[in-house]
């Protein structure tokens, strides 16, 4: 077989002795020979041409299905300890026998092709064993470029009942074959399935509902056409003809008949002894497209849930998933694996599907090290590739992700750096990352302030909505942070508080990308925020007057509280806790040794109070919501007096004590703010 031939093996069972061109040329010679009679041989001509087209369409569709979206190196060093009890650990295999550097690949994600080309890879085949153990339906989320597509391709090659795959013995030297712990997986699953593999990324970027529907139906039709060609010998001739007519229809107006085509094919395959697996790559890509397009529709004052794109996408996705995983196929598929970026289990997309077990970046202790590279794997890659790049630089640029108890590197970026022999922001070049760029822009100047604080090295504690609800995608701050963490912009580490995570930018690669992507917005916000910080620094240093301090803080808060943002918008109906958390974020950059806060009630007035403490200065900040402030009312009457704090402050032994009172109330078309700064005690 020609080394460059990728379609011939699928058509001729790895035998290129009869190439398609040769066959077709022989066919033409027969047509023009004296033995040919059109009337007698019309049927033969029809079926030859149909079979020829189907065979090529099948091969082409297989290539399309196996999208080249992610790259993970995947071949390992044979285990020296055959009794090793950790089937998820991995080492690198030196594919060269003469001491040459191993070959790394970043442009392909087809596991079979990677093995054929002797690409050096990290053995993640333990994913197969764990994916096929336990609940038969699993949903796994990871950021883009973390190996989801390659792992699904690897799983498909393991499951597929295909004489070519079996004869190649693709998994001979891998953990899934060598580990005794996976013997039951090999016995019950290997090469026993018809695998229906979908990828939703290629058609998901449509801007209108009608365009999305057309692209989606065409994709489902094309994939069905390919599988009919692949399994044409297993289908009854009458059923095959019906499905082929369906596939040749120029315009399909409904998903239902196409799904019936899949049902007919699957039922036929089952009668031939096939088990059924359904794999969906980038399952949430259409929903992320709604986010991208929603930043435009909502800016125009429209409700996301009333948009044509939202309604059409949701209806089609629900019909697809309900068919394959609930009511459409009886019995249901033997295995179903969905992978994507975000977890949408509580949305209306999955409201009727409770049979999926989810494994997200927030809760996964099963697949934690099987997406991304561990420190040991990066060390091995550096040695085996003979790169001159240093580990400490890989650590600075691409490490910093935490999934479960595993600390991980971005695999695509590590491989790209080795291949190009330099460090840069490879991850940020990914197309779907732009979706989240528009999301950050949409968050407004308050969202940009948060990004500025994160870029400055601060960690933010935020509540995260782990189960995304489509209707809340543009409404809740918790959803915003969840999306950014799941996309890989942020590393999220669980705190002791329920659903509260410590958020940080994971590494230099992401930091550099964000700085470049939002340079103008960040520059403007930094200038304003620095003025706010200078006021506090001036108070702490004793060179800021009370009057100037009051004015500077009041001006900044007036802008802050009245900056439009769907995620961070505050109104007076919000709880005092929400206002307090917002104020704590603003105080993140203020120099301090410690900050403590509390909410209490005094004279039936709810007050949020924070103490910003340094060695010799304490700033007491009290925030109060009031009905209104007029010339006849004294704002300070709503705040605790200095006596209320004297016992605590005496123990702290600071030299200066400031009190900042912040009053907010409903003004004309906006939140009104008044601030008073007072040096309440010096040298106590």
N, C-alpha and C positions, 0 to 999 in steps of 0.2 A: 504493500500500500504506500502511496506517496506520503512523505512525511508532512506535507502541508495540506493534505486532503482531510477536511473536517466533516463533509457531508456524506461522502462515499461510504464510510463505515456504517452509517445509520441506514443506508439504502441497501447495501450489499453484504451485510454481516462481515464487515472488515475484509472483504475480498474485492480488490480493484481489478481483477482480471477482465471484468466486463464493465467498463466505465460507461456512464450515462451517454456520453457523446457517441461512443461506439455503437451502443444499442440503438440510439436514435438514427444513426447513419444507416445501420442495417435495415431498420424499419422503412426508411425512405427508399432504399434500393428495392425492397419488396414491393412497395406501392407502384414503382415505375417498371417493375418487371412484367413479363408477358403472362406470368401466372396469376397476376392480381386481377380480381373482378370486383368492382365496387359493390354490386348488388349482393354478391355472395359474401363479401368480407366486410360489409359496412359495420356490423356489430363488433367484429374483431378490432377494427380501427378505432371505434368509439371507446371500447374498454381499454385498449392499449393507451390511448391518449389520456383517458381519465386516470388510469393507474399511474402513468408517468407523472402527471400533474400532482396527484395525491402524494406520491412518494417524495417529490421535491418539496411540496408544501409542508409535509410532515417534518422533513429535515430542517427546513427554514424556520418553522414554528418552534421546534426544539431549541434552535439557537436563540430565538427571541425570548422563549420562556426563561432560559438560563441567562438572565440579564447580568451584564458585567457591572454590577453596582458596587461591590465591595471586594476587597482583597485581603486575604489572610494567608500567610505562609503556613503550610500544613504538614510537612513531612518530618519524622522524628528519628532520634537515635534509638536503636533497639535497646530495650530495657536490660540492664545487667542483673537486676534482681527480679527473677520471675515470680517471686512470692510477694512482691510489693503490694501493700494493702491500700494504696492510693491510686485508683484507676483514673483520676482526673489530672494527675500530674503529667507533665510533658517535657520532652527533651528534643534536641535537634538532631537530625540525621545528616551525617556528612555524605552527600550524594557523590562527591568526587573521590575517586580512589587514588589520585595522584597528588593530592595535597592542594589542588586549586581551590579558590574561594567558591562557596556555594552560590547558586543563582537565586536571586530574589525576584519576585514578580508583584507588580501593583496594578496591572491593567486587566486582570482576569479573576473570575471568582468561581469558575466551573471546576469542581473538585477533580473530576475525571481527567480534564485537560491538564490540570496542574500536575497530577501524578504522571501522566504520559510524558510531559515535558521535563520531568526530573527537577521540578522546582523545589527548592528547599523550603520546607514549611514546618510550622509548629503543630504537633499532634493534638488536635482538639476532638478526636473521635469519641472521647468519653461523652461528648454531647449526645451522640447517637444512643448510647446505652441509657442515659438518664432521660432523654426525650421519650424513649419507648417504654419506660418503667413508670408504673403508677397510673394516674389519670390519663385516659386515652386522648383527651383534648387539652392542649396547653397553649397559653398565650405568653409570649416572652417579649419584653421590651428592652432595648438598648439604644444608645445614640447611633447616629449615622457613622458608617465606616468602622464599625466594631465587629465585623465578621458575620453578620446575620445571614447574608446571601450565601456566603461560602459554606456556612454550617448547614443551611437548608439543602444546598447542592450536594453536600456530603451525605446527608440523610437520605436524599432521593436515590443516590447511587447505591447506598446500602440496601434500601428497601426494594428497589425495582427488580421485577422478575424479567430478566433479560439475559439471554445466553451470552451475548457479547460481554456484558458487565461481569457475569459469573466467570467466564473464561479468563478475563484479565486479572482476576484475583486482586482487585485494587487495594484491599485492606489487609494484605498478608502481613505487613510489618507494623501494623498500627495497634494501639492499645485496645481498640474494640475487638480485635482478633486475639490478642495475646493475654488479655486479662481474664482469669477464671471468673471474676465477678460478673462478667457480661456473657457467660456461656448461654444462659437462658434467653438472652436477647438474640444471639446468633441463631439459636435453635428455632425460635418462634417467629422471627421476623426477616432474617436476611434473605433477599432475592425471592420474596413471596408476594409482592404487591404490584398492583397497577397504581402508579403515582400521578395524581393530578396536581400540577405545580403552577400556581398563578403568581404573578408579580404586578402590583397595582401602581408602581411608580411611573411607568412609561406614559400613561394616558391621564394621569391625575391632575395635570396643571391647566385644565380648561377653565375659562373665566365665566362661562354661563352654564346654566343647567342643561340646555338643549345640546350644547357642544360636548359636555361631559357625557350625557346619555348616549350620543352617537358614538363617541370614542369607546366608551365602556362596552356597548353592545357589539361593536366591531371586534374589540379585543376578545370577548368571550366567544364570539363566533369563530374567530381565527384559531383560537386555542382548541376549540372543539374539532375543527377541521383537521388540525394536526394530530390529535389523538385518534380520530377515526382512521387516518392513514397509518398511525403507529400500530393500532390494534385491529386492522381491517380483517385479519383472518379469524378473529374471534367473534365476529358479528354475523348474525343471520342476514342473508342477502337482502331480504325485504326490509329489515330494520336499517341495514346499512344504506340502502337506497333512499329511505326516508330522511336519514340524518344528512346524507350528502346533498339532497335537495335543499334542506334547511341551510346548510353551509354555503350553498351557491346563491341563495337569495341576495339580491343587491341591497335591499333595504329591510332591516328588521326593526319593527316598531315596539317590540316588547321583549323583556328578558325571559318570560315564561316559556315560550317554545324552545329557546336555546337550552334552558335548564332541563326540559323534558328530553332533549337530545342527550344530555349528559346522563340522565337517569336511565335511558334505554341502553346506553353504552356500558354503564356501570353494572346494570343487572346482567347483561350479557357476559361481562368479564367475570362476574361472580360464578356464573354457571360453569366457567372454565377453570375454576379453582383459584382465582386471584383474590387476595385481600385488597382492600381499598384504603389509600392514604390521600389526604388532601392537605397540601402545603400552600400557605399564602405568605408571600414576602411583601413587606411594606403594606401591611393590611390597612394601616391608618393614613396612607398617603392622600386619599381623597378628602379626609377630614382636615388634614394639615393644609390642603389646598383651600378649603373653606376659610381657614384662619388667614391665609395669605390674601385671598380675595376679600375677606371680611374687613380688613383694614381699609379697603376702599369703599365698600358699601356702607359701613357704619359712619365713615367720615361724611358721607352724603346724607346722614341722618336717617338711614334705614335700619330696620330691625333685622338682625342676622337670621333669626328663625323664620322670617317671612320672605327671605330671598329665594328666588327660583333655584339658584345653585344649591342652597342648603336643602330645600325640600326634595329636589330630584336626587341629589347624592344620597341623602338619608334613605329614601325609598328604595333605590337600587341596591345599596349596600345591605340593607335589612333583608331584602328578598334573597340576595345571594347567600348570605350567611345562614339564614333560616333554612334555606333549601339544603345546603350541604351539611349543616350541623344540628338540625332539629327535625323538621317535618318532611323534607323533600325526598330523602333516600331512606328506605326501610330494608334492612336495618341501617343504622347510621354508619358512616365510615369507621373502619377499624382504628385509624389514627388520624388526628388532625392537629397540625401545628401552625400557629399564626405568629409572625414576628413583625415588629414595627418599632417606632420610636416612643409613642405615647400609649398609656393605658386608658381605654375608653369603656371599661366594663360597665359602668353605671349609667352610661348615656343611653338614649333611646336606641342607639345602634345595637346594643347588646341587651336590652331590657328583657328580652325573652330567652336569652341564652345564659343559663346558670350553670352549665355543665363544663365550663372552662376553668382550669386552674391557672392562676396568673403568677408570673415570675417577673417582677419589675425591679428597677434599680433601688427601690425603697424597701423591698422585702425579700429579695431572692438570696437564699443561702444554698441553692442547688446548682445553678449554672454560673455562679459568680466569677470563677476564673476561666470560663470557657468562651467568653467574649472579651477580647483584648489580650494584651501580653503581660505576663508577670515579670518581676525583676529577673528571675532566673532565665526566663525565655529571652529577654532582651540581652542579657549577658552572653548567652550562647550564640545569639544572632551576631553580635559584635565579633565574637571570636571566629565563628565559622565563615562569616562574610569577609573577614580580613579588612574591615573598614578601619580607617584611621580616626574615625569619630570616637569621642570618649563617652563613657557611660554617664558621667556626671552631667554632661550636656543633654543626653537623652532624657535623663531624670528631670532636668529643669524645663525642657521644652515639651515633653509629651506624657509625663507621669501625672499623678494627682487625682485619678478617678477612683472612687470607692464604691464597689458593688458588693453588698453583703459584707463579708469580712476580708475581701480581697482588694489589694491595692493594685491598680492596673494602668498600663500605658495604652495610648491610642495606637492600635496596630498598623493602620494605614499610614500614619505619619512616621512611625518608626521605620517601616519598610521604604517609604519614599525618601527619607533622609539617607538611608544606606545606599539606595540605588543612585541617588543624585549626588551623594557625598557632600551634603550640606544641610543645615538646619533652616527651616522656614515654616510658614503657616500653610501646610498642605491641607489640613482639615477644613479650613475656611473656604477652600475653593469648591467644596461640595455644593451642588445646586440647591438641595433642599434646606441647607443652612440659611439661605436667603429668606425663607419663610419666617424664621425666628428673628432675622434682622428687621423685617417689617413689623414684627410684633413689638420689639423694643422701641422702634420709632413711634409706634402707636401708643405706647405707654406714657408719652408726654415727658415734660421736663422733670417730673418727680421720678419717673422711671429712670431717666438719664442720671439723676442724682444718685440713685441706688447703684447704678453701674459705676459711676465715678467713685463711690465709696469702696466698692469691691475692687476696682482697679488700684486703689490706694493701699490695698493690702488688708482692709478690714473684713471681718466676717460679719454676716448679718444673720440673726436668728429670725426665721420666718415660718409661719404655719403653711403647710403644703397640702393641697387637695390631691391626694394620691389617685383618686378615681375621677377622671375628667368628665364633666357634664358639658355636652356641646353647647347647650343653651347658656352656660356661664362662661364660655371661653373669653368673652370680652367684658366681663362684669366683675369678677372676683380677683382680688390680689393673690389669693391662695392658688388659683388656677394659673396665673401668670408665672409664679415661681416654679410650679410643678412642670410647666411646659419647658422653661429654660433649663431646669435640671435634667429632665429626660432627654432634651436635645443635646446635652453635653456642654452647654455654656457654663454650667455651674456644677461643682461637686457638693452633694448634699449628705451630711452626716447626721444621723439621728441623735437628738438630745434626750434627756430624761423626761421632757414634757411631751404629752400626747401630740402627735402630728407636727411637732416643731423640729426643724432641722437647722443646723448651722451651714450656711451657704458660703462658699468661696469660689473664686475663679481657679480652675484646677492647675493651670500651668502657663508657661510663657507663650506657647503657641496660641492659645485662646485669648490671652491678654493682648497680644500684639494684634490679633485679628480685630478684636473689639475696638481697640484704640484707633486703628485705621478706618474701620467701618463707620465710626461715630465721632470722628475728630471734630467737626464744627460744633456739634451739639455738646460734646464733652467740654470743649474749650469755653463755651459760653456759660455753662452751668458751673464749671469750676471757678470762674471769675466771681459769680454771684455768691457761691457758697464760701469762698475764701473771705469775702467781706464779712459774712456772718460769723465765721470762725475768729476773725481778727477782733471782733467785739469781745468775745469771751477771753481771748488771750490778753486783751487790754485790761479787762477787769482783773484777771489773775495777776497781771504784772503791776497793777495799780496806776496805769497811765491812760485809763479810759474813764471819761466822766459819766456819771449816772445818766445825764440827759442824752448824751450822744449814744450811749449804749442802748437806752430805751428806744431811741429813734431808729437805730440800725436794725435791731432785732424786730421791731414792729414792721418796718418796711419789708424785710425778708419774709416774715410770716404772712403778711398780707398777700404777697405774690404766691407764696407756697399754698396757702389754704384755698386760693381762688384760681389755681392752675387747672385747666380742664384735663382730666385723665380718667378713662373708664375704669382703670384698676385702682387708682389711688385717690379718687375723688372723695372728699370728706364733706359731709353736711352735718348740721347740728342734730340730726336724728341718730347719728352714729353714737356708739357707746363711748363712755369716757376711757375705757380700756383701749379702744381703737385709736382715739386721739393720743393717748399716752404712748402707745407703741410707735405711732408716727413721730412724736416728739423725740423719743429715744433714738430713732433712726437719724433725725436731724442732729442729735448730739453725739453721734458716732465719732465724728472727726474732732470734737473738742478735746484738747489735752486734759488728761485726768489720770489719777491713779486708781480711782474706783468710782462707780456710780451705783446708787441704790434708789429704788423707786417704790411707790405705794399709791394706792387709791383709798381714800377714806372720806367719811362724811362728817361735816362740822356745821352746826346750826342749819341742818337739813340741806346743806349744800355739798354736792359731790366734788371732790378735789383730787386732781392727780398731782403728785409731788415727786420730784426727783432731786437728789443731792449729788452734785458733781464735786468730787473731792480730790484735791491735790495736797501736797505736803503742808502748805501754809495758807491755802485759800479754799473756802467752801462756798459754792454757789447753790442756793436753794431756789428751785424753780417750781412755782405753783401754777397750774393750769385750771381755769374755771370756765364753765359755760354759764352765761347769764342771759336773762331775758333781754336786757338792754342796759346801756349806760347813758345817763343824761347828766346835765349840769347839776341836777339836784341829788345825784347819787354818788357816793364815794366808792370807787372800785375796790379800794383796799379793804373795805368792810367785808368782802367776800372771802378774804384770805386769812389763814391762821396768823396770829400775832407772833412776834419773836419769842414771847414767853413759851409758846407751845414747843419751841425747838431747843430751848436753853439747856435742858438736861442732856440731850443727845450731843449737842454741839460742844458743851464743856468737856466731854470725854474725848473729843477729837482733837482739841488743842490747836486749832488753826489760828493764824494771826489776823485773817480778814474773813468776814462773812457777808456775802451779798445775798439779797433776795430779789428774784425776778418774778413779778406777777404778770400772768398772761390771761387776759379776759377775751373771750370770743362770744359773739352773739350774731343774730341774723340781722344784717344790714339791708340796704336797698340792693337787691339782686346779687348779693354776695355775702360772704362771711366777713364781719367786721372784727378787727383786732385792736386791742390796746395793750401796750406793754409798759411796765414801770420797773426800773432798776433802782435799787436802793442799797447803799452800804449800811447794813443794819448794825454792825458791830466791828470794831477793830481792836486788836490786842486784848482779847477777852481774858 
